[in-house]
């Protein structure tokens, strides 16, 4: 089931991080996010977790902002707004001010 993929990706990534391999954790999360591109909320969650595992904000912020343009979930905007160096969410998907 596609909705289970983010949980499995996160589990693998956080296990790698717990074993001290932050680079591998980031890779797992960012590859998982790419695979979940058709589910923007899942994409954003995995990218934000990659940030939490040490991915650079400049590599995550632009994509999170782009996800805001196609997804009006408040959580996606919160992830983007909480990413250092990202401009605040404006416009975006219908229903967002």
Rosetta blueprint (number, residue, H / E / L):
1 X L
2 X H
3 X H
4 X H
5 X H
6 X H
7 X H
8 X H
9 X H
10 X H
11 X H
12 X H
13 X H
14 X H
15 X H
16 X H
17 X H
18 X H
19 X L
20 X L
21 X L
22 X H
23 X H
24 X H
25 X H
26 X H
27 X H
28 X H
29 X H
30 X H
31 X H
32 X H
33 X H
34 X H
35 X H
36 X L
37 X L
38 X L
39 X L
40 X H
41 X H
42 X H
43 X H
44 X H
45 X H
46 X H
47 X H
48 X H
49 X H
50 X H
51 X H
52 X H
53 X L
54 X L
55 X L
56 X L
57 X H
58 X H
59 X H
60 X H
61 X H
62 X H
63 X H
64 X H
65 X H
66 X H
67 X H
68 X H
69 X H
70 X H
71 X L
72 X L
73 X L
74 X H
75 X H
76 X H
77 X H
78 X H
79 X H
80 X H
81 X H
82 X H
83 X L
84 X L
85 X L
86 X L
87 X L
88 X L
89 X L
90 X L
91 X L
92 X L
93 X L
94 X L
95 X L
96 X L
97 X L
